[in-house]
Amino acid sequence: MKLLFELGTSGRHCDILPPCDVPEMSPECLRKKELRLPHLSETEISRHYTELEKQVYGVNDGFYPLGSCTMKYNPKINEAMAALPGFAKLHPLQPDYTVQGALELLRRTEKYLCEITGMDAMNFQPAAGAHGEFTGLLMIRAFHQKNGEKNRTKIIVPDSAHGTNPASAAMAGYTVVSVPSGEDGCVDLEKLKEAVGEDTAGLMLTNPNTVGLFDKNILEITRIIHDAGGLCYYDGANLNAVMGITRPGDMGFDIIHLNLHKTFSAPHGGGGPGSGPVGCKKDLAEFLPGPVTEEKEDGSSGFAVPESSIGAVRSFYGNFLVIVKAFAYLLTLGADGIPEAARNAVLNANYLKKKLEEFCPMAYPGTCMHEFVMTMKDLKDRTGVAALDIAKGLLDNGIHPPTMYFPLIVREALMVEPTETESRETLDEAAEGFRALYQRALENPDEIHEAPVKTPVRRLDEVRAARKPVLRYFYD
Ligand SMILES: *Cc1c(COP(=O)(O)O)cnc(C)c1O
């Protein structure tokens, strides 16, 4: 496919901009060389982008079981609400009294999300999950500093954690202590007890964890950390399995982030932007980033900066329209729909797991939560076909591959999260497609090394793309 720069004919253009209504620059300020822009008509531009759109794959194209990412359907009503001019056309510097509706929306979203998570206060500034983690860690640091405990320099992270957890802890200036998981995929309590001490600032944990298991020792885990004087941080990326059913606040967590772009149905994965609000218990609310929303004496809504705030972590109030989408989703599902979505997410994952484990080994036996991890280790040992090859093979079946090589504690991992928005027929079809592929891998491994063959581009050199990205067309 040609690039925009390779299309078009010199002199062709489309006049979609209104005439210039500001004074022209004096000639010496103007560029000497003509800007190298493509010369295209509106039709050509439109066709170009439509063609590009056909070459990508998204949740609206088909099954997208990307583990840990919760690629659920993004209801169109959310988009319609976020596009309302009263939300979309606001300016962040407008006086409070002109944006009372938007403030009310922020306050109500905060209230609902606090209820779902068992937190007391929340701030919407962080723009993603990892950004929320970093924010939460700065709050943990502010808390210990206020208590005069500067010696608390270590953050404990299970070895199954998402890579962003240790990365955020390191960025916040902490030393990361990794605790191993037991045979059962959950935190090894004895190892955890050995890891805590007077230098423990806190623990970061997601529950259900990244192998799709709910850690049944969670109360014991948070107690061990609290007894050592640390705080417990909940990575809320996996909340889709438990929302409306159990709450991180009741599990003993002090600070959390949510991924509105996962659990609460805002688009992500190239379709962003995201939102990673940070919530906390009462005692920590003074450290939240500011501004936060508050109710004023006259009953109207306004903003305030918490007493010992860590400061702003992003401009203004975060990605406001993502919060509008999450709010629309919360209202659409309601108090009954939220836990029902979680139950269906867990049901779908177990249904698919049951079908796949007839022929493919799982990393952990038994029932799972909203996702599960398969291992291609046996297959690789027998045939040379690796998790990567299987993932590429699935592309030819019109399925987005599961997450690959994560979590790191499982060899040749493929992590599957179907989400609640898939039908039984889709799951059946995906299971059959996967079975056929697995069979082909056993019988004709070389063929799978060639996959994909039906996609717009064949197997890409992902390492080179990451190491030597070519991000512009002209070099001058
Ligand atoms: C996605 C994810 C994150 C990071 O969230 P982003 O919004 O991608 O920054 C953290 N932890 C887990 C378990 C995740 O799945």
The ligand as an SDF file (V2000), in Angstrom:
LIG
                    3D

 15 15  0  0  0  0  0  0  0  0999 V2000
   -2.7450   -3.1920   31.7030 C   0  0  0  0  0  0  0  0  0  0  0  0
   -2.1540   -3.4840   33.0050 C   0  0  0  0  0  0  0  0  0  0  0  0
   -1.4110   -2.5090   33.6920 C   0  0  0  0  0  0  0  0  0  0  0  0
   -1.0200   -1.1730   33.0970 C   0  0  0  0  0  0  0  0  0  0  0  0
   -2.0860   -0.3940   32.6560 O   0  0  0  0  0  0  0  0  0  0  0  0
   -1.9120    0.6190   31.4320 P   0  0  0  0  0  0  0  0  0  0  0  0
   -3.2070    1.3270   31.3780 O   0  0  0  0  0  0  0  0  0  0  0  0
   -1.6220   -0.2170   30.2280 O   0  0  0  0  0  0  0  0  0  0  0  0
   -0.7640    1.5290   31.7620 O   0  0  0  0  0  0  0  0  0  0  0  0
   -0.9610   -2.8290   34.9590 C   0  0  0  0  0  0  0  0  0  0  0  0
   -1.1940   -4.0300   35.5030 N   0  0  0  0  0  0  0  0  0  0  0  0
   -1.8880   -4.9960   34.8740 C   0  0  0  0  0  0  0  0  0  0  0  0
   -2.1260   -6.3140   35.5470 C   0  0  0  0  0  0  0  0  0  0  0  0
   -2.3860   -4.7530   33.5890 C   0  0  0  0  0  0  0  0  0  0  0  0
   -3.0660   -5.7060   32.9450 O   0  0  0  0  0  0  0  0  0  0  0  0
  1  2  1  0
  2  3  1  0
  2 14  2  0
  3  4  1  0
  3 10  2  0
  4  5  1  0
  5  6  1  0
  6  7  2  0
  6  8  1  0
  6  9  1  0
 10 11  1  0
 11 12  2  0
 12 13  1  0
 12 14  1  0
 14 15  1  0
M  END
$$$$
